[in-house]
Amino acid sequence: MPHRLGRAWRSSGWRLAVLLLLAMAVGMLTHALFACLLAALLATLAHGAWRLARYSRLLASRRQIPPADGSGIWDEVQNTTRKRQIAAVGDKRRMLRLLRSFRDAAAALPDAVVALDREQRIQWFNAATVQLLGLKYPQDLGAHLPNLVRSPRFGEWLLREGDEPLVDLPSPVSEDLRLSLRLIRYTDDRALLVARDVSQLMRLEQVRRDFVANVSHELRTPLTVVHGYLDMIEPEQVPEYEPILHELRNQSRRMTQIVEDLLTLSRLEARSDLPQERISMRPLLEALRREAAALSQGAHEVTTGIDDRHDLLGSSKELHSAFSNLVSNAVRYTPAGGRITVRWESDGVGARLSVSDTGQGIPAQHLPRLTERFYRVSTSRSRESGGTGLGLSIVKHVLQLHQARLEIRSEPGVGSTFACVFGAERLLEPLALAEAP
């Protein structure tokens, strides 16, 4: 390309030089040298203006530029533009093929996919959207999506910009269809709504919950009988079996606690809300301190702190149970001589109850899985401590029912902090301030 452009410039330069030499020769013969040179220059400018006007008309026509058969600079510009025009058309066709391919792939997805603009108006949707969300093509194109999917939960979720997946939403088509929705923003003013049919998963989850609840309930009675008979046997009667009886009693109590925790989890999973009452945080922290001191039996330093004056709105029974789980874990996994701190403090947008310890700490790779049922960081350590592996699962479910979350920070050899984080909507002014005139 640079070689051809240089050749075109040389060709145009030679032509101009020849024209000027001819004008000079004619001017010298006619004794009008200046007039002839001026006429040659004006002719050159006029020819350039004509080629520029012609080139502008070709660009404005939006048609394919024809090839030029000359060797001048304007011919080279025209041919170069033609080649780039052809390349651009090829690129555009390839892009269109890619777009059609992506559109066809999205249309074939079993999940509903809806393209939305900034005002949440429908730009496009695939065939699965008709079965899952009940949209109609083409009359629903351009419509405001919340006007078509009439659900308060769905509307509030869209107002929050789909900050987290919306799970278990009944489909507008049928109550038997349960949907899981995600809002994926791919530009500042464009988003994709993806809805998946999770009806079968929800049914399987319900079967699992029922199975766990029923099995746990059925195990409770025989375990109670076994535990009762073990308590009736006095070690003095069979001294050679005293270690065995001691281990049987410990394991019986542990199995009973596992069954009780499983029943608690099943009960929490079956709830969509909990009683709402005012929880005064200062007496609650004092109760947690006493529980930790009783469990520790003087082996740890237990302190509390309050840096936020708000009370909490929620279920006193369930939250006390969740907080107690965190406190008992801190005592259980902190060596003697360690320090445990329970603190109620503001986090800028809400408040948090944190339980910190100076225990062994937890490696980072285990932190995301700590709230899974029966997950063990160390099996031997858990057995020695007598934990059931369900405490943090219970904490997570209780907090979810309070629109709160569990944050975990830990460093091996330093200690851990488990924090229950509550939004501002869960905070209440203390009664003394709320009743003040």
N, C-alpha and C positions, 0 to 999 in steps of 0.2 A: 504493500500500500504506500509507504513513504517513497519507494522508487518510482512508482507510477505518478505520484503527486509531483515529485521533482521533475520528472520528464515533461509533465503537463505545463509546469511553470516555465521550463526552458523553451518549450514549443511556443507558448504565448509570448515570451520575451523575444524570441527570434522574429516572430510575426510583427511585433511592435517595432523592433529595430529596422526590419525591412521596410515597413510603412513609413517610418521617419526618414530613412535614407531616400526613398522615392520622393517624399515630400520635399526634402532638401534639394534633390536634383531638379525637380520641377520648379522649385522656387528660384534656384540659381539661373535656370534657363529663362524664366519669365521675370526675373528681377523682383520677385515677391516672396522672398524666403520666409519672412515672418508669417505672412498670411497662409502660406502653404503648410507650415508647421502647425499653426493654430488650427487649420482645417483638419489636419491629420489627427491631432489630439482630440478635437471635438468629435470626429468620426469614431475614434476609439472609445471615448466616453459614451457616445450614443449607442454604440454596439454593446458595451457593457451594461448600460441601463436597460436596453432591450432584452438581453439575456437574463438580467436580474428579474425584470417584470415577468418574463416567460417562466422562469424558475419558480417565482412566487405563485403564479397561476397554477403550476403543476402541484405545488404543495397544498394550495387551498382547495384543489379539486378533490382531495382525499381518495383519488384513484391511484392505481399503480403507476409510478413514473416510468415512461418509456425509455429505452436505452438511447444514449447519445452516440453518434458515429464519428464525432470529431476527436481531436487530440488536444484541445485547449484546456485551460484551467476550468472554465465553466462546464465543459463536457465531462471532465473528471469529477467535478462536484456532483453533477447530475447522476453519473454512473455510481458514485459512492453512495449517494442518498438512496438510489434504487436498490443497491445490494442490502443496505441496512433496513430498508423498508421490507424487503422480502424476508430478511432474517427475523424482523419484528413480527411479521405475520406468522412465520413458522413458530416462533416462541409463543405467540398468542394462542395458536391452535393447540400446541402442546399443553399450555396451561388450561385451556378449556377441556381437553381430554382428561387431565388430572382432576379438575374440578368435578367433571361428570363422574369420574371413577370414585372420588371421595363421596359424592352425593349418593351414588348407587350403593356404596358400601354402608353409608349411614341409613339409607332407606331399607337395607336388608337386615339391619340389626333387630334382634328380638326385643330390645329395650326401646321405650319411647324416647325420641330425641326431638326437642323443640328449640328452634333458634329464635331468640328474643332480642329486641332492641332495648335502648335505655329505658323507655317507658313501659317495658314488659309487653310489647305488642308482638304478635306472632309473625315471624318472617318466613318460616318454613317448618315443616314437621314430616316425619316419616310415617310409614303405614302402621307400625306398631302403636303409634299414638292414638289411632282411631280405636283400637281394641282396649287400650289401657286408660286413656284419658277422655275418650269420647269426642275428640275433635272431628270436625267435618271439613272435607276438602271440596272446593276451594273457598267456601263461604267464610271459614274461620280465619283465613289469612288476613293479617292486619288487625285482628280483634285483640282486645286487652285480655290477657290470659286469666287474671283473677276473676273476670266476669264470667268465664266459661267453667272454671273449676271452682265451684262455690264451696269452700271449706274455710272456716275461721283459722284453723291451724295452718293451712296452706297460705292464706293471705298474710298472716303474721310472719311466717317463715320467709316469704318473698320480701316483706318490708325489711327484714333483717339481712337482706342480700344473701340468703342461703348460707349463713355463717357455718352451719354444720349440716350433715345429712339429715333429712326428715324421714324417719322410719315409721312403718306401720300406719300409712295414711290410707283410708278406704278409697277405692277408685270411684269416680263419678259414674262409671258404667255399671258396677255391681259392688255391693257391700262385701261379697265373698272375695273380691280381689283386693289384696293388700299390697301397697306400693312402698318402695324406698326411693327417695328423690335426692338428687344432687344438682346444685346450680354451679356451673363452671363458667367463670367469666374469662373470655379469651382476648377481649380488648376493653377499652374504657367504656364503650357504649354497646357491646355485644356480649351475649351470654348464651350458653347451652343448658337447657333443662333436660336431665336424663332421669327417666323413671323406669324402675325395674319391678317386675312382678315377683314379690317375695311371699306369695300366699303359701306355697308348699313349705318354704323354710319356716314361716310362722306356725304352720300346723305341726311341723316336726318339733319346733321349739316348745309348743304347748304340750305335745306328747311327752317330751323329755321332762318338762316341769312336773307334769302329772305323775310320771313314773317315779321321779326322785321323791316327790311329796308322799306318794303312796308307800313306796318302799321304806322311807324313813319312818313313816307313821307305823307301819307294821313291825319294824325292828324295835320300836321303842318299848313295847310290852315285853318281848322275850329278854331284852337287855336288862330291863328293870328287874325281872325275875332272877336272872343270873347274878346281877349285882346284889340283890337281896340275900340270896343263898350264900354268896361269898362273904358277906358281912356277918352272917350267922356263924361261920366257922371261926373258932378262936384259934389263933396260932399256937397257944399253949397246948392244945389238944394234940396237935401233930407238929411238933417242933421241927422235924426233918423236912416238912413241906412249907415252912414259913417263908423262905424266899420266893417259892413258886406262888403261894397265895398272895404275897405282896405284889408280884408282877401281874397276876391275874386281876387283882383289884385295880391296879393302875390302868391296865389296858381296857378293863370294863368301863371305868370312868371316862377314858379317852374316847371309846366307841360311843358312849352315851352323849358326850359333848359333840362329837361329829354329827350324830343324828339330830341333835337339837339345832346345831348350826345349819344343817341342810334344810330342816323345817323352817328355820328363820329365813333362809335365802328363798325358798319356795314361796313363803308368805309375802316377802318383799317383791318378788318378780310378778306376783299376781295383782299387785296394787298399782294403780295409776296415780294415786295421790295419798297424802297422809293428813292426819288432823293438824290444824294450824293453831298454835298457841304461843303466847309470849314466854320466852325462855330467858330468865335473868342469868347473865353470864358469870357474875361474880360468885354466887352460891354454887353454880355448876363447876367452876374451876376449883373451888375449895373441895367439893365432893370428889372430883377427879384426883386431887392431891392426896386426900385421905385414902382413896382406893389404891393409888400407887404406893403410898407408904405402907399400907397393910400387906400388899403383895410383896413389896421389897423386904419387909421385916428389918429395916435399918441398914440394908446392904448398899443403898444408893442415897444420894442427895437429891431430893425432889423439891423443886421450886415452881412457883406460878407467877405470871405477870399479866397485867391488863393495861393495854395501851389504847383501847378503844372503849368509849362509854356506852355504845349501842347495845341493846338487847337483840335477841335473835328470834325470828318468826319461823316456827316449824314444829315438828313432833318431838316433844321432850323425851319420850321413852326411846324412840329410835335414834335420835341424835346422841343421847347419853350412852346408848349401847355402842354406837359407832366410835365415839370419843374414847370410851372405856377400852375398846379393842386396841386402839392405837397406844393408849397408856400401858396396857398389859403387855403388848408386844415390846414396848421400849424397856420395861422392867425385865422381861424374859430374855431379851437378847443383849442386855448391857451387863458387862462383868461387874462384880462387886467393887464398890468404890467409885463407880461412875456417877454421872450427873444426868438428871432428867428434868427438862423444863417444859411446862405447859403454858402457852401464851395465847391471849386473845388480843389481836392487833388489827389496825387498818392497813389495807394494801393499796390505797389510792382510789380504787373504784368500788371497793366493798370492804369486807373484813375477812379475817382468817383465824382459825384456831390451829395452832401448830404444836406438835409434840416433838421435841428434839432430845437426842440422847448422845452419849459419848461412847456408844458401843462399837462393835467390830466394823460396822459399815457394810455396804452391799456393792459389789462390782457393777459397773455401768450396764453391762450386757443383760443383767437380770431385771433392771428397773422397769422396762416396759411390760413385763409379764407378772409382776408381783400381785396384781389383783385377779389373776386367773385362779380358778378353784384348784386347790391341792398343789399349786406350783411350789416347788421347793428350791431355795437357793442352796441349801445344804441339808440333805436328808437326815444325816446323823444329828446335826444340831437341832433340827426341828423335833426329832423324836426325843432328844434329851430334854428339850424345853417343854414338851407336852402340847405343842400347838397342833391345831387341826388342819391348818392350811386353808381355812375358809374365812378367817377374820377380815382380811383386806377386801375380799369379795363382798362381804356384808357391808363394810364401810362404803365401798363404791356404790352399791345399790341404794343405800340410805341417802347418800349425797345426790345421786341422780334424781331421786324423788324430791329433793329440795333444790333442784336446778343448780347444784353446786358441783365442785370437782375436787379430786384428790391430787395434790402435787407432792412429788417425792424427790428429795435431794439426798444423796448419800455419797460418802467417800470412804473407801476401805481404810481402816485404821484411825479414822477421825470421828465418824458417827453419822447419824441419819436425822432427817427432819421430814415428818409427814404432816402436811398442812391441808386442812379442809377449807376451801376458798368459797365464800358466799358472795353473791351479787348484792348491790345496794338495795334492791327491792326486798331483801330478806332482813334488813336492819330496821330496828325500831328505836325511837327515842326512849330513854329511861322514863319510867312512870312519873318520877318527880318532875322531870322537865316537860313531859307530855301534858301533865295536868296543870302546869303553871299557867296563870292568866296571861 
